[in-house]
Amino acid sequence: MNRIEDIVSQFTPISLEQMESVQLMNRIDTKYTLPICLLPDILEAAKTEYFVQETAGKRIASYDTIYYDTETLDMYIRHHDRQLVRQKIRIRQYVNTNETYLEIKRKDNKGRTRKRRMVVPGFDISAQTIGHGKHKDRTVEEFIATKSRYLWSELSPHLSTKFHRITLVNKAKTERLTIDLDLIWENIVTGETKSFPELVIIELKRDGNVPSRMTKIMLDQHIKPFKISKYCIGTALTTPGLKKNRFKDKIRRIEKILTRL
């Protein structure tokens, strides 16, 4: 981790406000999963062509997330069963800035993902409770009812996910990527925990009309795209007896990736 921090300190910083100006009109999303031992070489290859997001003086941010689902894990099951239209609902706390949002991620039948979110003041991430937060005259209940297929009364906290994130944007501002590491999952229902401190998940969002330097870096490192849902994998790993046939190959591939250490 010290080497990673040292390389990240050599990037030119970009603020959150500047990051928000990056608009990718013809966006292509690609995920990669790799062992942490490969990350320093990737960062070294990227440091002259990418900015790193700096927030509250930090370039490696801490994220705490609580995923909500129905009692029967409808959101997990829909993903497992390859339903094209599906959602994830979560509370995410950006630890460095102490900002907390309720976020709804919706994937449509064309494979496009759209995220809606609202500020939730006073959320206690450690207690996994939200109460009846209100922002801009809209309650949590109203936000869930209008932006999702669920009612707030149907949902309860199921999975806690903690990780650190590095966010990069290329200097042409045609792509940005998130690098997640130090993943820890805790199942709020079963009490089971699982951690992958040696695993890195990278998500690249880029303008499909422009060549991507990061795609070339990944090819040079012999890293192929690999889709993974942190919620689904974490739930599958920490819920005994749960249907997980579709995710078994992904879990085995993660284990194989980690043998490269």
C-alpha atoms as an extended CHARMM CRD file, in Angstrom:
* protein
*
       261  EXT
         1         1  MET       CA              0.0000000000        0.0000000000        0.0000000000  PROA      1               0.0000000000
         2         2  ASN       CA              2.8920000000        2.3780000000        0.6930000000  PROA      2               0.0000000000
         3         3  ARG       CA              4.1050000000        2.0560000000       -2.8980000000  PROA      3               0.0000000000
         4         4  ILE       CA              0.5990000000        2.7440000000       -4.2180000000  PROA      4               0.0000000000
         5         5  GLU       CA              0.2880000000        5.8510000000       -2.0450000000  PROA      5               0.0000000000
         6         6  ASP       CA              3.6940000000        7.0520000000       -3.2370000000  PROA      6               0.0000000000
         7         7  ILE       CA              2.7720000000        6.7060000000       -6.9190000000  PROA      7               0.0000000000
         8         8  VAL       CA             -0.6250000000        8.3580000000       -6.4100000000  PROA      8               0.0000000000
         9         9  SER       CA              1.1270000000       11.3210000000       -4.7650000000  PROA      9               0.0000000000
        10        10  GLN       CA              2.9700000000       11.9020000000       -8.0690000000  PROA      10              0.0000000000
        11        11  PHE       CA             -0.2340000000       12.4830000000      -10.0920000000  PROA      11              0.0000000000
        12        12  THR       CA             -1.4870000000       15.9790000000      -10.8380000000  PROA      12              0.0000000000
        13        13  PRO       CA             -4.6100000000       16.5180000000       -8.6900000000  PROA      13              0.0000000000
        14        14  ILE       CA             -8.0910000000       17.4540000000       -9.8960000000  PROA      14              0.0000000000
        15        15  SER       CA            -10.8950000000       18.6790000000       -7.6640000000  PROA      15              0.0000000000
        16        16  LEU       CA            -14.3270000000       17.0800000000       -7.3190000000  PROA      16              0.0000000000
        17        17  GLU       CA            -15.8740000000       20.1470000000       -8.9370000000  PROA      17              0.0000000000
        18        18  GLN       CA            -13.5760000000       19.8050000000      -11.9600000000  PROA      18              0.0000000000
        19        19  MET       CA            -14.3430000000       16.0630000000      -12.1490000000  PROA      19              0.0000000000
        20        20  GLU       CA            -18.0610000000       16.7720000000      -12.3540000000  PROA      20              0.0000000000
        21        21  SER       CA            -17.4730000000       18.7320000000      -15.5690000000  PROA      21              0.0000000000
        22        22  VAL       CA            -16.3910000000       15.5450000000      -17.3690000000  PROA      22              0.0000000000
        23        23  GLN       CA            -19.3000000000       14.5690000000      -19.6330000000  PROA      23              0.0000000000
        24        24  LEU       CA            -19.0840000000       11.2970000000      -21.5700000000  PROA      24              0.0000000000
        25        25  MET       CA            -21.7510000000       11.4700000000      -24.2420000000  PROA      25              0.0000000000
        26        26  ASN       CA            -21.1480000000        8.0550000000      -25.8280000000  PROA      26              0.0000000000
        27        27  ARG       CA            -20.1460000000        6.2160000000      -22.6690000000  PROA      27              0.0000000000
        28        28  ILE       CA            -18.7580000000        2.7090000000      -22.5960000000  PROA      28              0.0000000000
        29        29  ASP       CA            -18.3190000000        1.0320000000      -19.1820000000  PROA      29              0.0000000000
        30        30  THR       CA            -15.7240000000       -1.6920000000      -18.6570000000  PROA      30              0.0000000000
        31        31  LYS       CA            -14.7820000000       -3.4590000000      -15.4140000000  PROA      31              0.0000000000
        32        32  TYR       CA            -11.5280000000       -5.2020000000      -14.5730000000  PROA      32              0.0000000000
        33        33  THR       CA            -10.5890000000       -7.3520000000      -11.5870000000  PROA      33              0.0000000000
        34        34  LEU       CA             -6.9390000000       -7.9400000000      -10.7320000000  PROA      34              0.0000000000
        35        35  PRO       CA             -4.4950000000       -8.7020000000       -7.9110000000  PROA      35              0.0000000000
        36        36  ILE       CA             -3.1360000000       -5.6890000000       -6.0800000000  PROA      36              0.0000000000
        37        37  CYS       CA              0.4360000000       -6.6090000000       -7.0590000000  PROA      37              0.0000000000
        38        38  LEU       CA             -0.3230000000       -5.3690000000      -10.6120000000  PROA      38              0.0000000000
        39        39  LEU       CA             -1.7170000000       -2.0070000000       -9.5370000000  PROA      39              0.0000000000
        40        40  PRO       CA              1.6020000000       -0.1430000000       -9.0470000000  PROA      40              0.0000000000
        41        41  ASP       CA              2.6550000000       -0.8310000000      -12.6580000000  PROA      41              0.0000000000
        42        42  ILE       CA             -0.7530000000        0.3190000000      -13.9250000000  PROA      42              0.0000000000
        43        43  LEU       CA             -0.5100000000        3.5500000000      -11.9350000000  PROA      43              0.0000000000
        44        44  GLU       CA              3.0690000000        4.1590000000      -13.0940000000  PROA      44              0.0000000000
        45        45  ALA       CA              1.9680000000        3.8070000000      -16.7210000000  PROA      45              0.0000000000
        46        46  ALA       CA             -0.9460000000        6.2110000000      -16.1590000000  PROA      46              0.0000000000
        47        47  LYS       CA              0.5530000000        8.9620000000      -14.0000000000  PROA      47              0.0000000000
        48        48  THR       CA              1.6430000000       11.3290000000      -16.7980000000  PROA      48              0.0000000000
        49        49  GLU       CA             -1.6640000000       11.0920000000      -18.6860000000  PROA      49              0.0000000000
        50        50  TYR       CA             -4.2180000000       11.1290000000      -15.8670000000  PROA      50              0.0000000000
        51        51  PHE       CA             -5.3090000000       13.4060000000      -13.0470000000  PROA      51              0.0000000000
        52        52  VAL       CA             -6.1560000000       11.9880000000       -9.6250000000  PROA      52              0.0000000000
        53        53  GLN       CA             -9.1830000000       13.2750000000       -7.7430000000  PROA      53              0.0000000000
        54        54  GLU       CA             -8.2250000000       14.9760000000       -4.4840000000  PROA      54              0.0000000000
        55        55  THR       CA            -10.9190000000       15.5950000000       -1.8720000000  PROA      55              0.0000000000
        56        56  ALA       CA            -10.3450000000       17.1010000000        1.5760000000  PROA      56              0.0000000000
        57        57  GLY       CA             -6.6130000000       16.7840000000        0.9250000000  PROA      57              0.0000000000
        58        58  LYS       CA             -6.8080000000       13.0130000000        0.2980000000  PROA      58              0.0000000000
        59        59  ARG       CA             -6.2610000000       11.0830000000       -2.9120000000  PROA      59              0.0000000000
        60        60  ILE       CA             -7.3350000000        7.6760000000       -1.6020000000  PROA      60              0.0000000000
        61        61  ALA       CA            -10.9030000000        8.0020000000       -0.3230000000  PROA      61              0.0000000000
        62        62  SER       CA            -12.7720000000        5.7870000000        2.1460000000  PROA      62              0.0000000000
        63        63  TYR       CA            -16.2710000000        4.5900000000        1.2790000000  PROA      63              0.0000000000
        64        64  ASP       CA            -18.8450000000        2.9230000000        3.5550000000  PROA      64              0.0000000000
        65        65  THR       CA            -21.9400000000        1.4910000000        1.8790000000  PROA      65              0.0000000000
        66        66  ILE       CA            -25.1020000000       -0.2060000000        3.1120000000  PROA      66              0.0000000000
        67        67  TYR       CA            -27.0590000000       -2.1240000000        0.4570000000  PROA      67              0.0000000000
        68        68  TYR       CA            -30.7840000000       -2.5430000000        0.9710000000  PROA      68              0.0000000000
        69        69  ASP       CA            -32.9630000000       -5.3360000000       -0.3860000000  PROA      69              0.0000000000
        70        70  THR       CA            -36.2900000000       -7.0240000000        0.2250000000  PROA      70              0.0000000000
        71        71  GLU       CA            -36.6590000000       -9.8650000000        2.7190000000  PROA      71              0.0000000000
        72        72  THR       CA            -36.4520000000      -12.3530000000       -0.1860000000  PROA      72              0.0000000000
        73        73  LEU       CA            -33.4370000000      -10.5480000000       -1.7460000000  PROA      73              0.0000000000
        74        74  ASP       CA            -35.3750000000       -9.6190000000       -4.8700000000  PROA      74              0.0000000000
        75        75  MET       CA            -32.6380000000       -7.2990000000       -6.2060000000  PROA      75              0.0000000000
        76        76  TYR       CA            -29.9730000000       -9.9750000000       -5.7890000000  PROA      76              0.0000000000
        77        77  ILE       CA            -32.1790000000      -12.6730000000       -7.3660000000  PROA      77              0.0000000000
        78        78  ARG       CA            -33.0630000000      -10.5200000000      -10.3820000000  PROA      78              0.0000000000
        79        79  HSD       CA            -29.3540000000       -9.9730000000      -11.0720000000  PROA      79              0.0000000000
        80        80  HSD       CA            -28.5860000000      -13.6610000000      -10.5340000000  PROA      80              0.0000000000
        81        81  ASP       CA            -31.3770000000      -14.6880000000      -12.9180000000  PROA      81              0.0000000000
        82        82  ARG       CA            -30.0990000000      -12.3310000000      -15.6470000000  PROA      82              0.0000000000
        83        83  GLN       CA            -33.0970000000       -9.9950000000      -15.5940000000  PROA      83              0.0000000000
        84        84  LEU       CA            -32.1690000000       -7.0980000000      -17.8520000000  PROA      84              0.0000000000
        85        85  VAL       CA            -34.1010000000       -4.4740000000      -15.8780000000  PROA      85              0.0000000000
        86        86  ARG       CA            -32.8540000000       -4.3610000000      -12.3000000000  PROA      86              0.0000000000
        87        87  GLN       CA            -31.9140000000       -2.0140000000       -9.5040000000  PROA      87              0.0000000000
        88        88  LYS       CA            -29.5640000000       -1.5850000000       -6.5740000000  PROA      88              0.0000000000
        89        89  ILE       CA            -30.4790000000        0.6320000000       -3.6220000000  PROA      89              0.0000000000
        90        90  ARG       CA            -27.8210000000        1.7470000000       -1.1890000000  PROA      90              0.0000000000
        91        91  ILE       CA            -26.7590000000        4.3380000000        1.3350000000  PROA      91              0.0000000000
        92        92  ARG       CA            -23.1950000000        5.4790000000        0.6430000000  PROA      92              0.0000000000
        93        93  GLN       CA            -21.0930000000        7.5550000000        2.9890000000  PROA      93              0.0000000000
        94        94  TYR       CA            -18.0850000000        9.3990000000        1.6070000000  PROA      94              0.0000000000
        95        95  VAL       CA            -16.0010000000        9.2020000000        4.7630000000  PROA      95              0.0000000000
        96        96  ASN       CA            -13.4710000000       11.9010000000        3.8220000000  PROA      96              0.0000000000
        97        97  THR       CA            -16.1720000000       14.5530000000        3.4090000000  PROA      97              0.0000000000
        98        98  ASN       CA            -18.7690000000       13.0440000000        5.7570000000  PROA      98              0.0000000000
        99        99  GLU       CA            -21.4010000000       13.2690000000        2.9990000000  PROA      99              0.0000000000
       100       100  THR       CA            -24.0750000000       10.5790000000        2.8080000000  PROA      100             0.0000000000
       101       101  TYR       CA            -26.4080000000        9.7940000000       -0.0850000000  PROA      101             0.0000000000
       102       102  LEU       CA            -29.2470000000        7.4440000000       -0.8030000000  PROA      102             0.0000000000
       103       103  GLU       CA            -28.4930000000        6.0900000000       -4.2870000000  PROA      103             0.0000000000
       104       104  ILE       CA            -30.6280000000        4.1190000000       -6.7300000000  PROA      104             0.0000000000
       105       105  LYS       CA            -28.8410000000        2.4630000000       -9.6460000000  PROA      105             0.0000000000
       106       106  ARG       CA            -31.1550000000        1.2720000000      -12.4000000000  PROA      106             0.0000000000
       107       107  LYS       CA            -30.1130000000       -0.8180000000      -15.3870000000  PROA      107             0.0000000000
       108       108  ASP       CA            -32.4860000000       -0.8490000000      -18.3630000000  PROA      108             0.0000000000
       109       109  ASN       CA            -33.0720000000       -3.4820000000      -21.0420000000  PROA      109             0.0000000000
       110       110  LYS       CA            -30.4460000000       -1.8330000000      -23.2760000000  PROA      110             0.0000000000
       111       111  GLY       CA            -27.7380000000       -2.3490000000      -20.6590000000  PROA      111             0.0000000000
       112       112  ARG       CA            -27.5190000000        1.3290000000      -19.7090000000  PROA      112             0.0000000000
       113       113  THR       CA            -27.1510000000        2.2670000000      -16.0570000000  PROA      113             0.0000000000
       114       114  ARG       CA            -28.6060000000        5.4240000000      -14.5430000000  PROA      114             0.0000000000
       115       115  LYS       CA            -27.9780000000        6.5910000000      -10.9950000000  PROA      115             0.0000000000
       116       116  ARG       CA            -30.2710000000        8.8480000000       -8.9740000000  PROA      116             0.0000000000
       117       117  ARG       CA            -29.3960000000       10.0530000000       -5.5020000000  PROA      117             0.0000000000
       118       118  MET       CA            -30.4590000000       12.3160000000       -2.6670000000  PROA      118             0.0000000000
       119       119  VAL       CA            -28.6700000000       13.6100000000        0.4120000000  PROA      119             0.0000000000
       120       120  VAL       CA            -29.6780000000       11.8340000000        3.6340000000  PROA      120             0.0000000000
       121       121  PRO       CA            -28.7300000000       14.0190000000        6.6120000000  PROA      121             0.0000000000
       122       122  GLY       CA            -28.1940000000       12.4310000000        9.9910000000  PROA      122             0.0000000000
       123       123  PHE       CA            -27.6490000000        8.8590000000        8.7330000000  PROA      123             0.0000000000
       124       124  ASP       CA            -25.8520000000        6.6190000000       11.2290000000  PROA      124             0.0000000000
       125       125  ILE       CA            -23.7740000000        4.2600000000        9.0610000000  PROA      125             0.0000000000
       126       126  SER       CA            -22.6590000000        2.2000000000       12.0640000000  PROA      126             0.0000000000
       127       127  ALA       CA            -26.2370000000        1.5880000000       13.2200000000  PROA      127             0.0000000000
       128       128  GLN       CA            -27.5090000000        1.0450000000        9.6470000000  PROA      128             0.0000000000
       129       129  THR       CA            -30.5200000000        3.2400000000       10.3540000000  PROA      129             0.0000000000
       130       130  ILE       CA            -31.8540000000        6.1340000000        8.3370000000  PROA      130             0.0000000000
       131       131  GLY       CA            -34.9870000000        7.3420000000       10.0870000000  PROA      131             0.0000000000
       132       132  HSD       CA            -37.0550000000        9.7430000000        8.0150000000  PROA      132             0.0000000000
       133       133  GLY       CA            -34.4780000000       12.0060000000        6.3970000000  PROA      133             0.0000000000
       134       134  LYS       CA            -35.7100000000       14.8410000000        4.2290000000  PROA      134             0.0000000000
       135       135  HSD       CA            -33.9870000000       16.8890000000        1.5520000000  PROA      135             0.0000000000
       136       136  LYS       CA            -35.4590000000       19.5570000000       -0.7060000000  PROA      136             0.0000000000
       137       137  ASP       CA            -39.0050000000       18.7770000000        0.4700000000  PROA      137             0.0000000000
       138       138  ARG       CA            -38.7060000000       15.1270000000       -0.5440000000  PROA      138             0.0000000000
       139       139  THR       CA            -38.6910000000       12.3410000000        2.0180000000  PROA      139             0.0000000000
       140       140  VAL       CA            -36.7790000000        9.0910000000        1.6380000000  PROA      140             0.0000000000
       141       141  GLU       CA            -40.0800000000        7.2650000000        1.2580000000  PROA      141             0.0000000000
       142       142  GLU       CA            -41.1530000000        9.5420000000       -1.6000000000  PROA      142             0.0000000000
       143       143  PHE       CA            -37.7730000000        9.2880000000       -3.3240000000  PROA      143             0.0000000000
       144       144  ILE       CA            -37.8020000000        5.4710000000       -3.2280000000  PROA      144             0.0000000000
       145       145  ALA       CA            -41.4310000000        5.2850000000       -4.3930000000  PROA      145             0.0000000000
       146       146  THR       CA            -40.8970000000        7.5940000000       -7.3910000000  PROA      146             0.0000000000
       147       147  LYS       CA            -37.4380000000        6.4450000000       -8.4910000000  PROA      147             0.0000000000
       148       148  SER       CA            -37.5620000000        2.6790000000       -7.8970000000  PROA      148             0.0000000000
       149       149  ARG       CA            -39.8840000000       -0.3090000000       -8.2240000000  PROA      149             0.0000000000
       150       150  TYR       CA            -39.8950000000       -0.7670000000       -4.4410000000  PROA      150             0.0000000000
       151       151  LEU       CA            -41.4130000000        0.8650000000       -1.3820000000  PROA      151             0.0000000000
       152       152  TRP       CA            -39.1680000000        1.9440000000        1.4790000000  PROA      152             0.0000000000
       153       153  SER       CA            -41.2810000000       -0.1910000000        3.8410000000  PROA      153             0.0000000000
       154       154  GLU       CA            -40.2960000000       -3.3080000000        1.8260000000  PROA      154             0.0000000000
       155       155  LEU       CA            -36.5590000000       -2.7270000000        2.2590000000  PROA      155             0.0000000000
       156       156  SER       CA            -34.0750000000       -3.4380000000        5.0120000000  PROA      156             0.0000000000
       157       157  PRO       CA            -30.2490000000       -3.3040000000        5.2720000000  PROA      157             0.0000000000
       158       158  HSD       CA            -28.5740000000       -6.5040000000        4.0750000000  PROA      158             0.0000000000
       159       159  LEU       CA            -24.9110000000       -5.9340000000        3.2330000000  PROA      159             0.0000000000
       160       160  SER       CA            -22.2150000000       -3.5530000000        4.4280000000  PROA      160             0.0000000000
       161       161  THR       CA            -19.3320000000       -2.8830000000        2.0670000000  PROA      161             0.0000000000
       162       162  LYS       CA            -16.1980000000       -0.9250000000        2.9270000000  PROA      162             0.0000000000
       163       163  PHE       CA            -13.3610000000       -0.0870000000        0.5550000000  PROA      163             0.0000000000
       164       164  HSD       CA            -10.8370000000        2.5520000000       -0.4650000000  PROA      164             0.0000000000
       165       165  ARG       CA            -11.0760000000        4.2620000000       -3.8500000000  PROA      165             0.0000000000
       166       166  ILE       CA             -8.7020000000        6.0760000000       -6.1940000000  PROA      166             0.0000000000
       167       167  THR       CA            -10.4390000000        8.0840000000       -8.9240000000  PROA      167             0.0000000000
       168       168  LEU       CA             -8.6060000000        9.0670000000      -12.1150000000  PROA      168             0.0000000000
       169       169  VAL       CA             -9.5750000000       11.1130000000      -15.1700000000  PROA      169             0.0000000000
       170       170  ASN       CA             -7.4690000000       11.3850000000      -18.2880000000  PROA      170             0.0000000000
       171       171  LYS       CA             -6.1170000000       14.8080000000      -19.2230000000  PROA      171             0.0000000000
       172       172  ALA       CA             -8.2300000000       14.9200000000      -22.3750000000  PROA      172             0.0000000000
       173       173  LYS       CA            -11.2540000000       14.3440000000      -20.0770000000  PROA      173             0.0000000000
       174       174  THR       CA            -12.6250000000       11.5840000000      -22.2970000000  PROA      174             0.0000000000
       175       175  GLU       CA            -12.4760000000        8.8760000000      -19.6520000000  PROA      175             0.0000000000
       176       176  ARG       CA            -12.5230000000        8.4010000000      -15.9100000000  PROA      176             0.0000000000
       177       177  LEU       CA            -11.9680000000        5.3580000000      -13.7760000000  PROA      177             0.0000000000
       178       178  THR       CA            -12.4290000000        4.2160000000      -10.2180000000  PROA      178             0.0000000000
       179       179  ILE       CA             -9.9770000000        1.8650000000       -8.5380000000  PROA      179             0.0000000000
       180       180  ASP       CA            -11.4280000000        0.0420000000       -5.5060000000  PROA      180             0.0000000000
       181       181  LEU       CA             -9.2250000000       -1.8330000000       -3.0470000000  PROA      181             0.0000000000
       182       182  ASP       CA             -9.2420000000       -3.2270000000        0.5260000000  PROA      182             0.0000000000
       183       183  LEU       CA            -12.7390000000       -4.6670000000        0.0860000000  PROA      183             0.0000000000
       184       184  ILE       CA            -14.5880000000       -5.8680000000        3.1900000000  PROA      184             0.0000000000
       185       185  TRP       CA            -18.1220000000       -7.2880000000        3.1460000000  PROA      185             0.0000000000
       186       186  GLU       CA            -20.2680000000       -7.8320000000        6.2480000000  PROA      186             0.0000000000
       187       187  ASN       CA            -23.6740000000       -9.4650000000        5.9230000000  PROA      187             0.0000000000
       188       188  ILE       CA            -25.9710000000       -7.5990000000        8.2850000000  PROA      188             0.0000000000
       189       189  VAL       CA            -28.5050000000      -10.4680000000        8.3640000000  PROA      189             0.0000000000
       190       190  THR       CA            -26.2350000000      -13.5170000000        8.7090000000  PROA      190             0.0000000000
       191       191  GLY       CA            -23.3040000000      -11.8720000000       10.4970000000  PROA      191             0.0000000000
       192       192  GLU       CA            -20.8710000000      -13.4740000000        8.0100000000  PROA      192             0.0000000000
       193       193  THR       CA            -17.8780000000      -11.4200000000        6.8310000000  PROA      193             0.0000000000
       194       194  LYS       CA            -15.5120000000      -11.7290000000        3.8900000000  PROA      194             0.0000000000
       195       195  SER       CA            -12.5540000000       -9.6010000000        2.9030000000  PROA      195             0.0000000000
       196       196  PHE       CA            -10.3440000000       -9.4410000000       -0.1870000000  PROA      196             0.0000000000
       197       197  PRO       CA             -7.4700000000       -7.1090000000        0.7650000000  PROA      197             0.0000000000
       198       198  GLU       CA             -5.4410000000       -8.2940000000       -2.2350000000  PROA      198             0.0000000000
       199       199  LEU       CA             -8.1930000000       -7.7370000000       -4.8200000000  PROA      199             0.0000000000
       200       200  VAL       CA             -8.6370000000       -4.6030000000       -6.9560000000  PROA      200             0.0000000000
       201       201  ILE       CA            -11.7450000000       -3.7220000000       -8.9650000000  PROA      201             0.0000000000
       202       202  ILE       CA            -11.3600000000       -1.0930000000      -11.6800000000  PROA      202             0.0000000000
       203       203  GLU       CA            -14.2880000000        0.4470000000      -13.5210000000  PROA      203             0.0000000000
       204       204  LEU       CA            -13.4710000000        2.4240000000      -16.6500000000  PROA      204             0.0000000000
       205       205  LYS       CA            -16.0150000000        4.8540000000      -18.0910000000  PROA      205             0.0000000000
       206       206  ARG       CA            -14.9280000000        6.2720000000      -21.4240000000  PROA      206             0.0000000000
       207       207  ASP       CA            -16.0990000000        8.0580000000      -24.5310000000  PROA      207             0.0000000000
       208       208  GLY       CA            -16.4900000000        5.3050000000      -27.0980000000  PROA      208             0.0000000000
       209       209  ASN       CA            -15.4780000000        7.6590000000      -29.9150000000  PROA      209             0.0000000000
       210       210  VAL       CA            -11.9740000000        8.2570000000      -28.5100000000  PROA      210             0.0000000000
       211       211  PRO       CA             -9.0630000000        5.7820000000      -28.1160000000  PROA      211             0.0000000000
       212       212  SER       CA             -8.4170000000        4.8200000000      -24.4820000000  PROA      212             0.0000000000
       213       213  ARG       CA             -4.9200000000        4.8100000000      -23.0010000000  PROA      213             0.0000000000
       214       214  MET       CA             -6.1520000000        2.7580000000      -20.0300000000  PROA      214             0.0000000000
       215       215  THR       CA             -7.4650000000        0.0320000000      -22.3200000000  PROA      215             0.0000000000
       216       216  LYS       CA             -3.9660000000       -0.2210000000      -23.8070000000  PROA      216             0.0000000000
       217       217  ILE       CA             -2.3900000000       -0.3320000000      -20.3310000000  PROA      217             0.0000000000
       218       218  MET       CA             -4.6730000000       -3.2110000000      -19.3750000000  PROA      218             0.0000000000
       219       219  LEU       CA             -3.8070000000       -5.1130000000      -22.5440000000  PROA      219             0.0000000000
       220       220  ASP       CA             -0.1040000000       -4.6350000000      -21.8210000000  PROA      220             0.0000000000
       221       221  GLN       CA             -0.6680000000       -6.1790000000      -18.3780000000  PROA      221             0.0000000000
       222       222  HSD       CA             -2.6820000000       -9.0790000000      -19.8980000000  PROA      222             0.0000000000
       223       223  ILE       CA             -5.7660000000       -8.0520000000      -17.9020000000  PROA      223             0.0000000000
       224       224  LYS       CA             -9.0750000000       -8.8510000000      -19.5700000000  PROA      224             0.0000000000
       225       225  PRO       CA            -12.4410000000       -7.2100000000      -18.7940000000  PROA      225             0.0000000000
       226       226  PHE       CA            -14.3450000000       -8.9710000000      -16.0220000000  PROA      226             0.0000000000
       227       227  LYS       CA            -17.7740000000       -7.7850000000      -14.8660000000  PROA      227             0.0000000000
       228       228  ILE       CA            -18.4510000000       -7.9950000000      -11.1550000000  PROA      228             0.0000000000
       229       229  SER       CA            -21.1350000000       -6.6480000000       -8.8330000000  PROA      229             0.0000000000
       230       230  LYS       CA            -19.7740000000       -5.9050000000       -5.3720000000  PROA      230             0.0000000000
       231       231  TYR       CA            -23.2530000000       -6.3210000000       -3.9060000000  PROA      231             0.0000000000
       232       232  CYS       CA            -23.9950000000       -9.6700000000       -5.5490000000  PROA      232             0.0000000000
       233       233  ILE       CA            -20.5760000000      -11.2180000000       -4.9590000000  PROA      233             0.0000000000
       234       234  GLY       CA            -20.5450000000      -10.0150000000       -1.3500000000  PROA      234             0.0000000000
       235       235  THR       CA            -24.0490000000      -11.3710000000       -0.7710000000  PROA      235             0.0000000000
       236       236  ALA       CA            -23.2200000000      -14.7160000000       -2.3930000000  PROA      236             0.0000000000
       237       237  LEU       CA            -20.0880000000      -15.1030000000       -0.2720000000  PROA      237             0.0000000000
       238       238  THR       CA            -21.7750000000      -14.2820000000        3.0380000000  PROA      238             0.0000000000
       239       239  THR       CA            -25.2230000000      -15.9130000000        2.7620000000  PROA      239             0.0000000000
       240       240  PRO       CA            -25.1770000000      -19.6890000000        3.3770000000  PROA      240             0.0000000000
       241       241  GLY       CA            -27.7350000000      -21.6270000000        1.3270000000  PROA      241             0.0000000000
       242       242  LEU       CA            -28.4690000000      -18.7650000000       -1.0650000000  PROA      242             0.0000000000
       243       243  LYS       CA            -28.9000000000      -19.5140000000       -4.7720000000  PROA      243             0.0000000000
       244       244  LYS       CA            -25.5880000000      -18.5380000000       -6.3600000000  PROA      244             0.0000000000
       245       245  ASN       CA            -24.9870000000      -20.8410000000       -9.3410000000  PROA      245             0.0000000000
       246       246  ARG       CA            -24.4710000000      -17.9600000000      -11.7480000000  PROA      246             0.0000000000
       247       247  PHE       CA            -21.8410000000      -16.3930000000       -9.5090000000  PROA      247             0.0000000000
       248       248  LYS       CA            -19.8120000000      -19.5310000000       -8.7760000000  PROA      248             0.0000000000
       249       249  ASP       CA            -17.6930000000      -19.0950000000      -11.9130000000  PROA      249             0.0000000000
       250       250  LYS       CA            -17.0120000000      -15.4650000000      -10.9740000000  PROA      250             0.0000000000
       251       251  ILE       CA            -15.9720000000      -16.4530000000       -7.4470000000  PROA      251             0.0000000000
       252       252  ARG       CA            -13.6620000000      -19.1540000000       -8.8350000000  PROA      252             0.0000000000
       253       253  ARG       CA            -12.1840000000      -16.6280000000      -11.2700000000  PROA      253             0.0000000000
       254       254  ILE       CA            -11.5210000000      -14.2080000000       -8.4000000000  PROA      254             0.0000000000
       255       255  GLU       CA             -9.7480000000      -16.9910000000       -6.5280000000  PROA      255             0.0000000000
       256       256  LYS       CA             -7.7100000000      -17.7550000000       -9.6460000000  PROA      256             0.0000000000
       257       257  ILE       CA             -6.8020000000      -14.0780000000      -10.0480000000  PROA      257             0.0000000000
       258       258  LEU       CA             -5.4980000000      -14.0110000000       -6.4930000000  PROA      258             0.0000000000
       259       259  THR       CA             -3.2140000000      -16.9950000000       -7.1920000000  PROA      259             0.0000000000
       260       260  ARG       CA             -1.1220000000      -14.5490000000       -9.2610000000  PROA      260             0.0000000000
       261       261  LEU       CA              0.0800000000      -12.9400000000       -6.0280000000  PROA      261             0.0000000000
